[in-house]
Amino acid sequence: MDLTGLTLRVAAARPHVLLAAVPGGTAVRLAAERLLRARDWPRASTPAQADLLFVAGPDLPELRTPLERLWRDMPAPRARVHARTADEVEDALNAGRALLGPPAVRSASAAPPADAGGHREGDHGARERHEGDDQTPGHDGHGDHRGHGGHGGHSGGQTEMPGGLPMAGQGADRDGLTLDQLHLPLGPFLADWPAGLTVRLVLQGDVVQRVDVDEPARPFDDAAAEAFWVHPWLRAASGEPVPVGEAVRRRAAAHLDSLGRLLAVAGWPAEAVRARRLRDDLLYGAPRAAVAPRLERFTRRVGGSRTLAWLTRGIGVVTAQKAREAGVGGPAARAGGDVTSRYRQWLADIRRDLPRLEDPAPLDVAVEDSPRGPWSAEHPPSAALIALLPRLLEGAELAAARLVVASLDPDPDELVSRGVVEVARG
């Protein structure tokens, strides 16, 4: 039996895709997620699970090294493609599938387009696949776990020590004891994680002792970067007439995108998928009458989940006053509490925006908040959210760290988009 050919045919027919989004690449990521779901191609959550590495967004030289580490951690057979714009997504995915195919299929396929940036390595190595789909929060819920020798840790391919973790040093913990210290980076490429964000933790035991956040990487060409979720606000600020309905639709879709991340991190994959389907329906212009009943059911189901509330209660607490003192506005400030309060605030905001999805009145950026707070190119809301992370993460358990980040969900696109870069340069 030709096991190599069989493995290649299976991988090419339904590749497991590791989606690596970079700042400025949100529109590309959304297009890729939608097409992957339509094709029923599984998403990989770690390099060890992946056949195809899909890089979404502009070229960022600062992130080339961690991307190469992701690539090295993927077992053969593997392929890699890059789509810089949403229009390139379909061609890039097709190129990736062709690159994974057996030699006869590859030779008969057209060469990938230049923008797809595709290449392939490895023709050997059969893969064991195990399917699972837990429908309740609190479980891993990725739905596909495969046994490989790669690193499936938190760092998204950044660690290089044996076993995928850095060596531990020693230091005094909060009780005055001397314990091993572990330096652990989260990001810049994790599943369900802000694009390109790197948070560096110092751990003692499972408790976060210190947190440093890297500056977001900037695109080589600023013109290629766009803050997708605040685009209506950027246009309105430049004097272009933008309907309120367009802005609140984008805001509700952004909250659903954030909820999809948080639900996936919490281990509720079924509701994460529903959140993303609803997000895409809003972005593609579904009328209010068509989407409102499903949104109401979703917000009731997630908002009323006792299990999800139990998992997230008491984590990452920040009062409304402390949030505002830190320059945070929008849902995180209005929620004034823990992770539970913040995701319930997103749900409340979605319900509030539903009646206005088709409002033709002109958008006033001084009245309508962008998804993460009042919009200002001088002080993007996500900058304050990122600055708040160390305060909320220090002293937290490692298991809670990703929930805290997901409940704030800062958008690095806001810090590297064309309008913001132009203001920063003066």
RAGIKA-V303276 format. One line per field, one symbol per residue. phi: phi as a letter, one per 20 degrees, with the letter a starting at -180 (. if undefined). psi: psi as a letter, one per 30 degrees, with the letter a starting at -180 (. if undefined). A space follows every 10 residues. Layout:
phi = ???
psi = ???
This chain:
phi = .effffgfff fffbfedeed edgndfffgf ffffffffem efeedcgfed ecededpffd gfdffffffg fffefffbbb ccdecffeff fffffffffe fggffffeef fffgfflebc bndcofcedc ebbeedfodf mfnbccecef edefemnefc fgnncffedc afefeneecf dcecednecc flbggmfcdd dddcmddfeb ccdffffdff dgfeebegfd ggfffffeof fcfggfffff fffffffffg ffffffncff ffffgfffgf fffengfgff egffffffff fffeffffff fdfmdmfbff fffffenecm gffffladgg fffffgffff ffegfdfcfe fffdffdeff gdqgebffcg gfffffffgg feefnefgfe fffffffelf dfgfecfgff fffffm
psi = kieeeeeeee eeeikkkjjj klkggeeeee eeeeeeeefh kkkkfleffk ekjjkjalkj efgeeeeeee eefkllkllk lkjfleffee eeeeeeeeff lleeeeffll kkleffhklk kkglilkkkk kkjkgklfle gffjkkjlga kgaffhgflf lkggklkkal lkafggljlk kkjjkkafjl khkkkfkjkj kjkjbgkkek kkkkkkkkle jfffkkjefg eeeeeefffk kkkeeeefee eeeeeeeeee eeeeefhiee feeeeeeeee eefggkleee feeeeeeeee eefgjeeeee ffkgkhkkle eeeefggkaa eeeeehbaee eeefeeeeee eefefgfgkf lkkjffekkl egakkkeeik efeeeeffee efekflleff eeeeeefehl jfeffgleee eeeef.
